Amino acid sequence: MTKNPYDVLGVSKNATADEIKQAYRSKAKEFHPDRNVGLPDDEAKIVEDKFKEANSANETLTNPQKKAEYD
């Protein structure tokens, strides 16, 4: 089961497009692989997975059709 994209980005279900964009950029910046160089393999994998979750959540919430299907 995929995670709730609203929870992944930390926004409410009635968040605006700008709020979603800002939340995504914050998460992407925090978990980007280039910012987390030198981590042990197990921690690097966790950070990579969180980065992928943020990308997936952003894709779902910024695409009106995908968002409507999810909601």
C-alpha positions in Angstrom: 0.0 0.0 0.0 1.3 3.4 -0.9 1.6 6.1 1.7 -0.8 9.0 1.9 0.8 11.8 -0.3 -0.6 14.5 2.0 1.1 12.9 5.0 4.4 12.4 3.1 4.5 16.1 2.3 3.0 17.2 5.6 0.2 19.2 4.0 -3.6 19.2 4.6 -6.0 17.7 2.1 -7.2 21.2 1.2 -3.7 22.6 0.7 -3.2 25.0 -2.2 -0.9 24.3 -5.1 1.7 26.7 -3.7 1.6 25.0 -0.3 2.1 21.6 -2.0 5.0 23.0 -4.1 6.7 24.6 -1.1 6.3 21.4 1.0 7.7 19.2 -1.8 10.7 21.5 -2.3 11.4 21.4 1.4 11.3 17.6 1.5 13.3 17.2 -1.7 16.0 19.5 -0.4 16.1 17.6 2.9 16.3 14.2 1.3 18.2 14.8 -1.9 21.0 12.3 -2.4 23.5 15.0 -3.2 22.9 16.6 0.2 23.4 13.3 2.0 26.7 12.1 0.6 28.8 10.0 3.0 26.0 8.4 4.9 26.3 4.7 5.8 24.6 2.4 3.3 21.6 1.7 5.5 20.9 5.4 6.2 21.5 6.3 2.6 18.8 3.8 1.5 16.3 5.3 4.0 17.0 8.9 2.7 16.7 7.7 -0.9 13.4 6.0 -0.2 12.1 9.2 1.5 13.2 11.2 -1.5 11.3 8.9 -3.8 8.2 9.0 -1.6 8.3 12.9 -1.8 8.6 12.7 -5.6 5.7 10.3 -5.9 3.5 12.4 -3.6 4.3 15.5 -5.5 3.5 13.8 -8.8 0.2 12.6 -7.4 -0.9 16.0 -5.9 0.2 18.2 -8.7 -1.5 16.2 -11.4 -5.2 17.0 -11.3 -6.3 13.7 -12.7 -4.1 11.7 -10.3 -5.2 13.8 -7.4 -8.9 13.3 -8.2 -8.3 9.5 -8.5 -6.5 9.5 -5.1 -9.1 11.7 -3.3 
